[in-house]
Amino acid sequence: MRMLLAAGSLMVIASTTWASQKTVSLSVPTMDCPVCPITVKQALTNVPGVTGAEVSFEKRQATVTFDDAKTNVEALTRATTNAGYPSTLVQGSK
């Protein structure tokens, strides 16, 4: 039993070391009113693994921080698109 617990603990520790926080910027050009960022932010924060999202109506951009072991840019852009606001990765964002 102890070995099983030790193995389980090791797996949890190992999985958290492989994951890393990433921050990307998404272009969301179809936001056309000051209320649109609320919908975009809600769509992004509902994606499992997203730890933060800031959305700027003025820049038509969203900056998203996420756990790359739980989600990816494709899931983020799909979430905004499904909410009615197609987005793309800003060039140079990683």
Beta strands, then each sheet from edge to edge (+ up, - down):
strand 1: 21-27
strand 2: 50-56
strand 3: 61-67
strand 4: 88-89
sheet 1: 2+ 3- 1+ 4-
end
